[in-house]
Amino acid sequence: MAKNKSSYVCQHCGAHFGKWAGQCTDCGEWNSLVEAPNVSMPHHNKSTAKPNNARAATRSTSAPAGNYSGTHSAVMPLNAVSVTLDTRLPTGISEFDRVLGGGLVAGSVVLIGGDPGIGKSTILLQTATNMARADSLAGSALYVTGEESLAQVAMRAKRLDLPADRLRVLAETNVETICAALTQEQPAIAIIDSIQTIYTDAINSAPGGVSQIRESAAILTRYAKQTGTALFLVGHVTKEGTLAGPRVLEHMVDTVLYFEGQSDSRFRMIRAVKNRFGAVNELGIFGMTDMGLKEVANPSAIFLSRYDKPVAGSVVMVSREGTRPLLVEVQALVDDSQGSPRRMALGLDFQRLSMLLAVMHRHGGIHTSGQDVYVNVVGGVKVIETGSDLAVLLACASSIKERALPSSLAVFGEVGLSGEIRPVPNGQERLKEAMKHGFKHAIIPKANAPAKDAPQFKGINVIAVERLDDAIESAFEL
């Protein structure tokens, strides 16, 4: 016998509970339990108890239409498994291929998220039309829209002047119907826009809920793996900037991409935060135009401001995003506080900024107590590597002393708690990027310094330092 009673579902991890609690005992999140009414809850006893697991309960009923059910696999030694190179499908957009690790892998599932209006549907529609016209795919691409009508999709394609003659489209939100259409069409790639609008008949809840997102994504992922169709899933994000829905959604897919950048800026960045087929933290940079997203051929140039003369508080650092170095300008403003001192960082980790200021006080002799400190990475780039430490501190020192550093100076290096300048990966590649853009001086960790007779670095004055105070002194002597 079963009776209908309310259950509670964690919006972070998808765990089910019979009663409400302030904290999810599975993932530890607070105030994440939401009531899911009218769920059939069985009476638990020793003879009839069943696992309270949505996937187990719907495993036999949630299979999509079509004959592609899995078969039992045989146990074998790992060295007996045949290995073939991944077949990469070019998207027709080189920056997008870079983020994906060299192209789209057959049978992979890619989840792409970002703020509303930032360009998710635009770049996927551009990708779909490009791949639909590829001779190697024979026009095998399907765009499934759950948020817009087919007329809206067609209007966007016309506005962007995209070749839409070979792209097939479908307006549907039922996952079983979508899988039946995929089985009939057998496309090489498919785009689902978006996963929050998709639902399965096996679960009695509204689309967008934790259970619906998890099960719909599981069905689509199973289809992609068993048929070899490359799948794009568009995901909504919360106000905190994370993907909406259960956390397990990111574990199901092969690649997770995030759009970065402000909606009022014309530049957009796509970062890979998970990729089973390529490097993580790879960054693709695009410019938003009236004809859609266009690749930026020289990314370093767009993040560098050109002043008539050097200004205090500005330093160019050589960051590394994924597999390529990137020149980015760091700006700092240090001013007397009118109350409690404030610390603000845009594009950098706020907690790390506070730690670096303490290191500069102890080992650099420059204190910021009683002063407001504002640090900004120009262009809306988010720098997550520690190689930015030295540039941040030199920018703050420049603002405090009101002395401009040379505009031909590039900096990189990690700063330790004892004031030492630690090496960063790929130091020589960063130097080459600085030289390519005309920089004449570079302050870098001593462990990253090239050989003195290296011919490829003859055109740049490399200043190798071991301590923070040496770096500050060398910078103001230039």
C-alpha positions as CSV (number, residue, x, y, z in Angstrom):
1,M,0.0,0.0,0.0
2,A,1.2,3.5,-0.7
3,K,-0.1,6.8,0.4
4,N,0.4,10.3,-0.9
5,K,2.4,12.6,1.4
6,S,4.8,15.5,1.0
7,S,8.5,14.9,0.6
8,Y,11.3,17.4,0.6
9,V,14.1,17.6,-2.0
10,C,17.4,19.3,-1.6
11,Q,17.8,21.8,-4.5
12,H,21.6,21.4,-4.3
13,C,22.2,17.6,-4.4
14,G,18.7,16.2,-5.1
15,A,18.5,14.1,-1.9
16,H,14.9,13.1,-0.7
17,F,13.7,13.5,2.9
18,G,10.4,12.6,4.5
19,K,10.3,15.8,6.6
20,W,11.7,19.3,6.4
21,A,15.1,20.1,8.0
22,G,17.2,23.2,8.0
23,Q,20.3,21.5,6.7
24,C,20.6,18.7,4.1
25,T,22.4,15.8,5.7
26,D,23.8,14.6,2.4
27,C,25.6,17.7,1.1
28,G,25.6,20.0,4.1
29,E,23.8,22.9,2.4
30,W,21.5,25.1,4.6
31,N,17.9,26.0,3.7
32,S,18.0,24.0,0.5
33,L,15.1,21.6,1.1
34,V,11.9,22.4,-0.9
35,E,8.6,20.6,-0.6
36,A,7.6,18.3,-3.4
37,P,3.9,17.5,-2.7
38,N,1.8,14.6,-3.9
39,V,4.7,12.1,-4.1
40,S,3.9,8.5,-3.6
41,M,5.8,7.4,-0.5
42,P,5.6,3.7,0.3
43,H,5.1,2.3,3.8
44,H,8.5,1.0,5.0
45,N,8.7,-2.4,6.6
46,K,11.2,-5.2,6.5
47,S,9.3,-7.2,3.8
48,T,8.4,-4.4,1.4
49,A,11.0,-1.7,1.9
50,K,12.4,-0.3,-1.3
51,P,15.3,2.1,-1.8
52,N,14.1,5.7,-2.0
53,N,16.1,6.5,-5.1
54,A,14.4,8.3,-8.0
55,R,16.7,6.8,-10.6
56,A,16.3,3.3,-9.3
57,A,12.5,3.7,-9.2
58,T,12.3,5.0,-12.8
59,R,15.0,2.9,-14.4
60,S,12.6,0.7,-16.1
61,T,10.0,3.3,-16.9
62,S,12.1,6.3,-17.9
63,A,13.8,4.7,-20.9
64,P,13.2,6.9,-24.0
65,A,11.6,5.7,-27.2
66,G,13.7,3.8,-29.6
67,N,15.7,0.5,-29.4
68,Y,19.0,1.5,-27.9
69,S,18.8,0.0,-24.5
70,G,22.2,-1.1,-23.0
71,T,23.4,-4.6,-22.6
72,H,25.4,-6.3,-19.9
73,S,29.1,-5.7,-20.3
74,A,31.7,-8.4,-19.7
75,V,34.4,-8.0,-17.1
76,M,37.8,-7.9,-18.7
77,P,41.4,-6.8,-17.9
78,L,42.1,-3.2,-18.5
79,N,44.9,-3.9,-21.0
80,A,42.5,-5.9,-23.1
81,V,40.3,-2.9,-23.7
82,S,40.6,-1.6,-27.3
83,V,41.5,2.1,-27.4
84,T,40.9,4.3,-30.4
85,L,41.6,8.0,-30.8
86,D,38.7,10.4,-30.2
87,T,37.1,11.5,-33.4
88,R,36.9,15.3,-33.3
89,L,34.1,17.2,-35.0
90,P,35.1,20.8,-35.8
91,T,32.5,23.3,-34.9
92,G,33.6,25.9,-37.5
93,I,34.6,28.3,-34.7
94,S,38.3,27.9,-33.7
95,E,37.9,29.6,-30.3
96,F,35.1,27.2,-29.5
97,D,37.1,24.3,-30.7
98,R,40.0,25.4,-28.4
99,V,37.7,25.4,-25.3
100,L,36.3,22.0,-26.2
101,G,39.9,20.6,-26.4
102,G,40.3,20.6,-30.2
103,G,36.7,19.9,-31.4
104,L,33.6,18.0,-30.4
105,V,34.0,14.4,-29.5
106,A,31.4,12.0,-30.8
107,G,29.1,10.7,-28.0
108,S,30.2,13.5,-25.6
109,V,27.7,15.6,-23.6
110,V,28.6,19.3,-23.2
111,L,26.8,21.5,-20.6
112,I,27.1,25.2,-21.2
113,G,25.8,27.8,-18.8
114,G,25.8,31.6,-18.4
115,D,23.7,34.6,-17.5
116,P,20.5,35.4,-19.5
117,G,21.3,37.2,-22.7
118,I,25.0,36.6,-22.6
119,G,25.1,34.5,-25.9
120,K,24.5,30.8,-25.1
121,S,21.8,30.3,-27.7
122,T,23.6,32.5,-30.2
123,I,26.8,30.6,-30.3
124,L,25.1,27.2,-30.3
125,L,22.9,28.3,-33.2
126,Q,26.0,29.5,-35.1
127,T,27.7,26.1,-34.3
128,A,24.7,24.1,-35.4
129,T,24.4,25.9,-38.7
130,N,28.2,25.5,-39.3
131,M,28.2,21.8,-38.5
132,A,25.0,21.2,-40.5
133,R,26.7,22.4,-43.6
134,A,29.9,20.3,-43.0
135,D,30.4,17.7,-45.7
136,S,31.7,15.2,-43.2
137,L,28.4,15.4,-41.2
138,A,26.1,15.4,-44.3
139,G,23.8,18.0,-42.7
140,S,23.3,15.9,-39.6
141,A,22.4,18.4,-36.9
142,L,19.3,18.9,-34.8
143,Y,18.4,22.0,-32.7
144,V,15.7,21.3,-30.0
145,T,14.2,24.4,-28.4
146,G,12.2,24.2,-25.3
147,E,12.1,27.9,-24.5
148,E,11.4,29.5,-27.9
149,S,9.1,28.8,-30.8
150,L,10.5,27.7,-34.1
151,A,9.6,31.1,-35.5
152,Q,11.9,32.8,-32.9
153,V,14.8,30.5,-33.7
154,A,14.3,31.2,-37.5
155,M,14.2,35.0,-36.9
156,R,17.5,34.8,-34.9
157,A,19.1,32.8,-37.7
158,K,17.9,35.3,-40.3
159,R,19.1,38.3,-38.2
160,L,22.5,36.7,-37.9
161,D,22.5,35.9,-41.6
162,L,23.2,32.2,-40.8
163,P,22.9,29.5,-43.5
164,A,19.9,27.6,-42.1
165,D,18.9,25.5,-45.1
166,R,20.4,22.3,-43.7
167,L,19.7,22.7,-39.9
168,R,16.8,20.7,-38.6
169,V,14.8,22.1,-35.7
170,L,12.3,20.8,-33.2
171,A,10.2,22.6,-30.6
172,E,9.6,20.0,-27.8
173,T,10.0,19.7,-24.0
174,N,9.2,16.0,-23.4
175,V,12.4,14.0,-23.2
176,E,10.8,10.7,-24.4
177,T,9.5,12.5,-27.6
178,I,12.9,14.2,-28.1
179,C,14.7,10.8,-27.9
180,A,12.2,9.3,-30.3
181,A,12.9,12.2,-32.8
182,L,16.7,11.7,-32.2
183,T,16.4,8.0,-33.0
184,Q,14.5,8.7,-36.2
185,E,16.8,11.6,-37.4
186,Q,20.1,10.1,-36.1
187,P,22.0,13.4,-36.1
188,A,25.7,13.6,-35.5
189,I,25.1,16.5,-33.1
190,A,22.0,17.7,-31.1
191,I,21.4,20.8,-29.1
192,I,18.9,21.0,-26.2
193,D,18.0,24.5,-25.2
194,S,17.5,24.3,-22.3
195,I,17.7,21.3,-19.9
196,Q,15.6,23.3,-17.3
197,T,12.5,23.1,-19.7
198,I,12.8,19.4,-20.3
199,Y,10.6,16.9,-18.4
200,T,10.0,13.1,-18.3
201,D,6.7,11.4,-17.9
202,A,8.2,9.1,-15.4
203,I,8.3,11.8,-12.7
204,N,5.2,13.7,-11.5
205,S,6.7,17.1,-11.0
206,A,7.0,20.4,-12.9
207,P,9.9,21.0,-15.3
208,G,12.9,22.6,-13.8
209,G,12.8,20.7,-10.5
210,V,15.7,18.8,-9.2
211,S,14.3,15.4,-10.0
212,Q,13.2,16.4,-13.5
213,I,16.5,17.9,-14.4
214,R,18.5,14.9,-13.1
215,E,16.4,12.2,-14.8
216,S,16.0,14.1,-18.1
217,A,19.8,14.7,-18.2
218,A,20.4,11.0,-17.4
219,I,18.1,9.9,-20.2
220,L,19.8,12.2,-22.8
221,T,23.3,11.3,-21.6
222,R,22.5,7.6,-21.9
223,Y,21.2,8.2,-25.4
224,A,24.3,10.1,-26.4
225,K,26.7,7.4,-25.1
226,Q,24.8,4.6,-26.8
227,T,24.3,6.2,-30.2
228,G,27.5,8.4,-30.5
229,T,25.5,11.6,-30.9
230,A,27.4,14.6,-29.6
231,L,25.0,16.6,-27.3
232,F,24.9,20.2,-26.1
233,L,22.8,21.0,-23.1
234,V,22.1,24.7,-22.2
235,G,21.8,25.3,-18.5
236,H,20.4,28.2,-16.5
237,V,22.5,29.8,-13.8
238,T,21.5,31.0,-10.3
239,K,22.1,34.5,-8.9
240,E,25.3,33.2,-7.4
241,G,26.5,32.3,-11.0
242,T,26.4,28.5,-10.6
243,L,24.4,26.1,-12.8
244,A,20.8,25.7,-11.5
245,G,19.6,22.3,-10.6
246,P,21.3,19.4,-8.8
247,R,25.0,19.3,-8.5
248,V,25.0,15.8,-9.9
249,L,24.2,17.4,-13.3
250,E,27.8,18.5,-13.7
251,H,29.1,15.1,-12.8
252,M,26.9,13.4,-15.5
253,V,28.2,15.4,-18.4
254,D,31.7,15.2,-20.0
255,T,32.3,19.0,-20.3
256,V,31.1,22.0,-18.4
257,L,31.5,25.4,-20.0
258,Y,30.7,28.8,-18.5
259,F,30.1,32.1,-20.2
260,E,32.0,35.0,-18.5
261,G,31.8,38.7,-19.0
262,Q,29.3,41.5,-18.4
263,S,26.2,41.6,-20.6
264,D,26.9,45.3,-21.2
265,S,30.4,44.6,-22.5
266,R,30.9,43.5,-26.1
267,F,33.4,40.8,-25.1
268,R,32.4,37.4,-24.1
269,M,34.6,34.6,-22.7
270,I,33.8,30.9,-22.5
271,R,35.8,28.9,-19.9
272,A,36.0,25.1,-19.5
273,V,35.7,24.2,-15.8
274,K,35.5,20.5,-16.6
275,N,36.6,18.6,-19.7
276,R,37.2,14.9,-20.0
277,F,38.6,15.4,-23.5
278,G,40.8,18.5,-23.0
279,A,42.4,21.0,-20.7
280,V,40.3,22.7,-17.9
281,N,40.3,26.5,-17.5
282,E,40.8,26.8,-21.3
283,L,39.5,30.2,-22.4
284,G,37.8,31.2,-25.6
285,I,37.3,34.9,-26.3
286,F,34.6,36.4,-28.5
287,G,33.3,39.7,-29.5
288,M,29.5,40.2,-29.6
289,T,28.5,42.0,-32.8
290,D,25.2,42.5,-34.6
291,M,26.1,39.4,-36.6
292,G,26.6,37.2,-33.6
293,L,29.7,36.1,-31.7
294,K,33.0,36.6,-33.6
295,E,36.4,35.2,-32.6
296,V,39.0,37.5,-31.2
297,A,42.2,36.9,-33.2
298,N,44.6,38.6,-30.7
299,P,43.1,38.3,-27.2
300,S,46.0,39.9,-25.4
301,A,45.5,43.2,-27.2
302,I,41.9,43.7,-26.1
303,F,42.8,43.7,-22.4
304,L,45.6,46.2,-22.6
305,S,44.8,49.9,-22.2
306,R,47.0,52.3,-24.2
307,Y,47.8,55.5,-22.2
308,D,49.5,58.6,-23.6
309,K,51.8,58.3,-20.6
310,P,52.3,55.8,-17.8
311,V,49.8,56.1,-14.9
312,A,50.1,55.0,-11.3
313,G,48.4,51.8,-10.1
314,S,48.5,50.0,-13.5
315,V,50.6,46.9,-14.2
316,V,50.5,44.4,-17.0
317,M,50.7,40.8,-16.0
318,V,51.2,37.7,-18.1
319,S,48.5,35.2,-17.1
320,R,48.0,31.8,-18.5
321,E,44.5,30.6,-19.4
322,G,44.4,26.9,-20.3
323,T,47.1,26.3,-22.9
324,R,48.0,29.9,-23.9
325,P,49.5,33.0,-22.2
326,L,47.4,36.1,-22.0
327,L,48.4,39.7,-21.3
328,V,46.0,41.4,-18.9
329,E,46.1,44.8,-17.2
330,V,45.7,45.0,-13.4
331,Q,44.6,48.3,-11.9
332,A,44.8,49.2,-8.3
333,L,43.5,52.2,-6.3
334,V,44.6,52.8,-2.7
335,D,43.1,55.7,-0.9
336,D,42.6,57.0,2.6
337,S,39.5,55.4,4.2
338,Q,36.7,57.6,5.6
339,G,35.6,54.8,7.9
340,S,36.3,51.1,8.1
341,P,38.9,50.2,5.4
342,R,37.4,48.4,2.5
343,R,38.9,45.7,0.3
344,M,37.4,45.0,-3.1
345,A,38.6,42.8,-5.9
346,L,37.0,42.4,-9.4
347,G,38.3,39.4,-11.4
348,L,40.5,38.2,-8.5
349,D,40.0,36.2,-5.3
350,F,39.0,38.7,-2.5
351,Q,40.5,36.4,0.2
352,R,43.8,36.2,-1.6
353,L,44.0,39.9,-2.0
354,S,43.7,40.4,1.8
355,M,46.4,37.8,2.3
356,L,48.7,39.5,-0.2
357,L,48.3,42.9,1.4
358,A,49.4,41.4,4.7
359,V,52.5,39.9,3.0
360,M,53.3,43.3,1.4
361,H,53.1,44.9,4.9
362,R,55.4,42.4,6.6
363,H,57.9,41.7,3.8
364,G,57.6,44.7,1.5
365,G,57.5,47.5,4.1
366,I,54.3,49.0,2.6
367,H,51.2,49.0,4.7
368,T,47.5,49.6,3.8
369,S,46.0,49.8,7.2
370,G,43.4,52.6,7.3
371,Q,43.2,52.7,3.5
372,D,40.7,51.4,1.0
373,V,42.1,49.0,-1.6
374,Y,40.3,48.4,-4.9
375,V,41.8,46.0,-7.5
376,N,40.3,45.4,-10.9
377,V,41.3,43.2,-13.9
378,V,40.6,45.1,-17.0
379,G,38.1,43.6,-19.5
380,G,36.1,41.5,-17.1
381,V,38.5,38.6,-17.1
382,K,38.5,36.3,-14.1
383,V,42.1,35.4,-13.1
384,I,42.2,32.3,-10.9
385,E,45.9,31.5,-11.0
386,T,48.5,32.5,-8.4
387,G,50.8,33.9,-11.1
388,S,49.0,37.2,-10.7
389,D,50.2,37.8,-7.1
390,L,53.3,39.9,-7.9
391,A,51.4,42.1,-10.4
392,V,48.6,42.8,-7.9
393,L,51.1,43.9,-5.2
394,L,53.2,46.1,-7.6
395,A,50.0,47.8,-8.8
396,C,49.0,48.5,-5.2
397,A,52.5,49.8,-4.4
398,S,52.4,52.0,-7.4
399,S,49.1,53.5,-6.3
400,I,50.3,54.1,-2.7
401,K,53.5,55.7,-3.8
402,E,51.7,57.6,-6.6
403,R,54.6,56.6,-8.9
404,A,53.8,55.1,-12.3
405,L,55.6,52.0,-13.5
406,P,56.9,51.8,-17.1
407,S,54.3,50.9,-19.6
408,S,56.8,48.5,-21.2
409,L,56.9,46.4,-18.0
410,A,55.3,42.9,-17.8
411,V,55.1,41.0,-14.5
412,F,54.2,37.5,-13.3
413,G,55.0,35.4,-10.2
414,E,53.5,33.9,-7.1
415,V,54.1,35.5,-3.7
416,G,54.5,33.2,-0.7
417,L,53.6,34.0,2.9
418,S,57.3,34.5,3.8
419,G,57.8,37.1,1.0
420,E,59.4,34.7,-1.5
421,I,58.7,34.9,-5.2
422,R,57.7,31.4,-6.3
423,P,57.9,30.1,-9.9
424,V,54.8,29.6,-12.1
425,P,54.2,27.1,-14.9
426,N,55.3,27.9,-18.5
427,G,57.4,30.9,-17.6
428,Q,59.3,31.1,-20.9
429,E,56.0,31.0,-22.9
430,R,54.8,33.9,-20.9
431,L,58.0,35.8,-21.7
432,K,57.6,35.1,-25.4
433,E,54.0,36.5,-25.3
434,A,55.3,39.7,-23.6
435,M,58.0,40.1,-26.3
436,K,55.5,39.5,-29.0
437,H,53.6,42.6,-27.9
438,G,56.6,44.8,-27.6
439,F,57.4,44.7,-23.8
440,K,61.0,45.6,-23.0
441,H,61.2,44.7,-19.3
442,A,59.9,41.7,-17.3
443,I,60.0,41.1,-13.5
444,I,59.7,37.3,-13.0
445,P,60.6,34.7,-10.4
446,K,64.3,33.7,-10.4
447,A,63.3,30.0,-11.0
448,N,61.6,31.0,-14.3
449,A,64.5,33.0,-15.6
450,P,65.9,31.8,-19.0
451,A,69.6,31.2,-19.6
452,K,71.5,34.4,-20.0
453,D,72.7,33.4,-23.5
454,A,69.3,32.3,-24.8
455,P,69.0,34.0,-28.2
456,Q,65.1,34.1,-28.2
457,F,65.1,36.5,-25.2
458,K,67.7,39.0,-26.4
459,G,65.1,41.8,-26.9
460,I,63.8,41.9,-23.4
461,N,65.4,42.9,-20.0
462,V,64.6,40.0,-17.7
463,I,64.8,40.9,-14.0
464,A,64.7,37.7,-11.9
465,V,63.8,38.2,-8.2
466,E,63.6,36.0,-5.2
467,R,62.0,38.3,-2.6
468,L,59.1,40.7,-2.7
469,D,61.2,43.6,-1.5
470,D,63.6,43.0,-4.3
471,A,60.8,43.0,-6.8
472,I,59.3,46.3,-5.5
473,E,62.8,48.0,-5.5
474,S,63.6,46.8,-9.0
475,A,60.2,47.9,-10.4
476,F,60.7,51.5,-9.1
477,E,64.3,51.7,-10.4
478,L,63.2,51.2,-14.0
